[in-house]
Amino acid sequence: MSTPETLESLARRYGAAYRWVAAVTVLLGMLSAVLTTTVVNVAIPDIMGTFGMGQDHAHWLSTGALAGTSVAMLMQSWLTGRVGLRAALIGAMSMLAVSLVVAAHAPNETVLILARIVQGSVMGMMQPMAIYVLISVFPAGKKGQAMGMFGLVAIVGPALGPVVGGVVIEHFNWRAIFYVSLPFAGVALLMGSIFMPQRDPAAISSRFDSLAFGLVAIAIGALLSALSMGQRLGWTSTDILILAGIAVVCGIAFVLRELSVPSPLVEVRALAVPEFAATALLSFVFGAALFGSTYLIPLFAQTIQGLTPAQAGMMLLPGGLLLGVAMPIAGYLSDRMAARTLIVTGILMFMVSAFGLATVGVDTSFALMMGTVAVGRVALALVNPPLNVAAISALPAAMLGQGAGLINFARQLGGAFGVSGLAMALDLRMAFHSDALTTAAATSSGAAELLRGIGALLAGAGQPANLQSAGALRFFGDVIAAQAYAEAFRDAFYLIGIVLIVALVPAMVLRGRKPSHIDAAQVRTVEA
């Protein structure tokens, strides 16, 4: 019986080059998952048109993936210990490839959303796996370089996703975007089957807490479903109240379970530390603001401003690239300045971006939109490194690993609820503005004059008399709907800004510098 290959034995076989081969393997796998999570953002209007989806369903294309990422993060450590890195990576890439093909040929929205949840789950498995491999194969003096590579993929991947997706849609269609990640996944699968270590039979695998995992998955799914269907079914309807009740009961049961087991999936005890609780809340808020705005901006650009998918993707690209440039600078500053100073500055910058987007309209220039988005991305760069430093600075050394996992979980979960909440706000405010504009038009002499003018144009075009009035009303209704939709988008961006104002409160709780029990490698690891 052959001896299982480990990271150490593979490193001895391939020499110093192995660290780079291993890095390329896991980073290609992560890139395939990262591209998949963001490439869809510019395709949402086209997908809505294909399946006749409303906002209450369309947001699940992003929300489902983010929720899958959050939940899958909780099982990755156990899975890797159970089957080994090689089998885990091969399984993840196989799942991704199958889900991409299914999504590309999805016959309806339900199949597509389920495929997106699987794709997000792969992302949740690949991020921690990539961090573990990079930290393991690079020596102590080069761990920062390793995490820099991770950060580059984690930042540039999402920035390139909408651009690549937009170009593919313009030349083919939205279904083709799911094939973009297949080559990366295929190469990662092949390399993983050769260069990733097998499971050591002597290694002791920790017991997976399936009960806690099931409770948190049900709680998140039920609450997101309630938010999604509340506007359509009524917020006090029996179905919504049942879903909310399930979410609350399962959420409480999950917390009690985590407090009673020696090896919890999420170290909820860390939330008893006020400063750490503040950083977890801020991570949730910034995840919501980042992923929520990334969902709204391409949708606004295409449905209100009439931009093409490629143009909508290009609008996000400079901000993503600036984020990549600003992150190392912010990391340098976070070692030398109080965390609170950088975080508050970042929050204020993100507020400027959010309130700036709340003033845009049909005629807002492309350059102004692009610049406003970029301000928000630079703000994120200012916040993330000091926020992560403040988080682990607040915890004793024994809690660092679980604390880092909880911060990342909070960020991804915030993204899922941010997209879902903003989609809900968009529906609510569109209905409000539509009713208000319709009421105002009913008593407006200008509206009556406009209807007569449209009727005259239709008459001049040879339309019969019985269609002139109906055509004028139809056109006028479309104008009101478009204006209500634009106002709803502005309100959604205002909501992001207001939430960021509230986030200033926990930001003021933070103090500052990293203590002696944290070294640079640990800081960079949690930043990723």
Beta strands, then each sheet from edge to edge (+ up, - down):
end
